[in-house]
Amino acid sequence: MKQLLILLSFSFIGFAAGAQTSNDGHNHDATTTPANAVKSDVLKLIQTEHNFGKVPQGKPVYFNFEVVNTSQEPLKLENVQASCGCTTPEWSHEAIAPGATSIIKVGFNAAATGPFDKFITITYAGANMKQLRISGEVWKAPEGSAPVNASVDFLKKQNL
């Protein structure tokens, strides 16, 4: 019972401290940014996800994601990293001019069959991050050669 009372007391104190206002009379929480703060959302993603649908096992597929620099300064993508080795992002290491568009080419080559859901993390402008997502389903082609086509076999026998 004592532990519950102590936990409730600390929760109340934490809540009350979070509701305090600063000397300027405004409540500054995590969603409020000062006017002189640097705007970090300078990278616009035209599309954040792509579904490849059904893809054959062991056959690479690719999709180009477009990104736009919405700032007034050149913007460099510091890193583009996939969540696994079967996904390979390619991007320009040059800075993107203000207002310009760049491409992140994402390749996927599956070894396993079944549905997939992969994430690609873009790091830019310091510690800012955004994610891209690819998904789909990998199917396995039947093993062995195609069945014999009787009409082709007949034509071969007739020397046609």
C-alpha positions in Angstrom: 0.0 0.0 0.0 2.9 2.4 0.8 4.5 1.7 -2.6 1.2 2.5 -4.4 0.9 5.8 -2.4 4.5 6.7 -3.2 4.0 6.0 -6.9 0.9 8.1 -7.0 2.6 10.9 -5.2 5.5 11.0 -7.7 3.1 10.8 -10.6 1.2 13.8 -9.3 4.4 15.8 -8.7 5.6 15.0 -12.2 2.2 16.0 -13.7 2.2 19.2 -11.7 5.8 20.1 -12.7 5.0 19.5 -16.4 2.0 22.0 -16.2 4.1 24.9 -14.9 4.6 28.0 -17.0 7.8 29.8 -17.6 8.5 33.4 -16.7 7.0 34.6 -20.0 3.6 33.2 -19.0 3.6 30.5 -21.8 3.5 26.8 -21.4 6.6 25.4 -23.2 6.1 21.6 -23.8 7.7 19.3 -26.4 5.3 20.4 -29.2 6.2 24.1 -28.9 9.3 25.4 -30.6 10.9 28.8 -30.0 10.8 31.2 -32.9 14.5 31.2 -33.2 14.8 27.4 -33.4 16.1 25.9 -36.7 13.4 24.3 -38.7 14.4 20.6 -39.1 11.7 19.4 -41.4 13.5 20.4 -44.5 13.2 17.1 -46.3 9.9 16.3 -48.1 9.2 12.7 -49.1 7.0 12.6 -52.2 6.1 9.0 -51.4 6.9 7.2 -48.1 6.0 3.6 -49.0 5.8 1.3 -52.0 4.2 -2.1 -52.3 5.9 -4.3 -54.9 3.0 -6.8 -54.9 4.1 -10.3 -55.8 7.7 -10.7 -56.7 9.6 -13.8 -57.7 12.2 -15.2 -55.2 15.8 -14.3 -56.1 14.9 -11.7 -58.7 15.8 -8.1 -57.6 13.1 -5.4 -57.8 13.7 -1.6 -57.6 11.7 1.5 -56.7 12.8 5.2 -56.9 11.7 7.4 -54.0 11.8 11.1 -54.6 12.9 13.5 -51.9 12.8 17.4 -52.1 14.9 19.9 -50.2 12.4 22.4 -48.9 15.0 24.6 -47.2 16.8 27.7 -48.4 20.2 25.9 -48.0 21.8 22.9 -49.6 20.8 19.7 -47.8 22.9 16.5 -47.7 21.5 13.1 -46.9 24.0 11.9 -44.3 23.0 8.2 -44.4 20.3 6.0 -45.9 20.2 2.6 -44.2 18.0 -0.4 -44.7 16.7 -2.7 -41.9 18.2 -5.8 -43.5 20.8 -7.0 -46.0 18.2 -7.9 -48.7 17.3 -4.2 -49.1 19.9 -1.9 -50.7 19.4 1.8 -50.9 21.4 4.0 -53.4 21.5 7.8 -53.1 23.6 10.7 -54.2 26.1 11.8 -51.6 26.1 15.3 -53.1 24.1 18.0 -51.4 20.6 18.6 -52.7 20.1 22.2 -53.9 17.3 24.3 -52.3 14.0 23.3 -53.9 15.7 20.5 -55.9 14.6 16.9 -56.0 16.8 13.8 -55.5 16.2 10.1 -55.9 16.8 7.3 -53.4 16.8 4.0 -55.4 15.8 1.1 -53.2 16.4 -2.5 -54.3 15.0 -5.6 -52.8 16.2 -9.2 -53.4 14.5 -11.9 -51.3 16.0 -15.2 -50.4 12.9 -16.3 -48.4 9.3 -16.6 -49.6 6.3 -15.0 -48.0 5.3 -11.4 -47.1 7.9 -8.8 -46.4 7.8 -5.3 -44.8 11.1 -3.5 -44.8 12.1 0.0 -43.6 14.8 2.4 -44.9 15.9 5.1 -42.5 17.1 8.5 -43.9 19.4 10.6 -41.7 19.8 14.3 -42.6 20.5 17.7 -41.2 22.2 16.4 -38.0 20.1 13.9 -36.2 16.9 14.2 -38.1 15.4 11.0 -39.5 12.6 9.9 -41.8 11.6 6.4 -42.9 10.6 4.8 -46.1 8.8 1.5 -46.3 8.7 -1.2 -48.9 6.4 -4.3 -48.8 5.1 -7.1 -50.9 5.1 -10.9 -51.1 7.8 -13.2 -52.4 6.7 -16.3 -54.3 8.8 -19.3 -55.2 8.8 -20.4 -58.8 8.2 -24.1 -59.3 11.3 -26.3 -59.3 12.4 -28.1 -62.4 11.9 -27.4 -66.0 8.7 -26.5 -67.7 6.4 -29.4 -68.8 7.0 -30.7 -72.3 4.9 -29.0 -75.0 3.4 -31.8 -77.1 3.0 -29.6 -80.2 6.6 -28.6 -80.2 7.7 -32.2 -79.8 5.4 -33.2 -82.7 6.9 -30.5 -85.0 10.4 -31.6 -84.1 9.5 -35.2 -85.2 8.1 -33.9 -88.4 11.2 -31.8 -89.1 9.2 -28.7 -89.4 
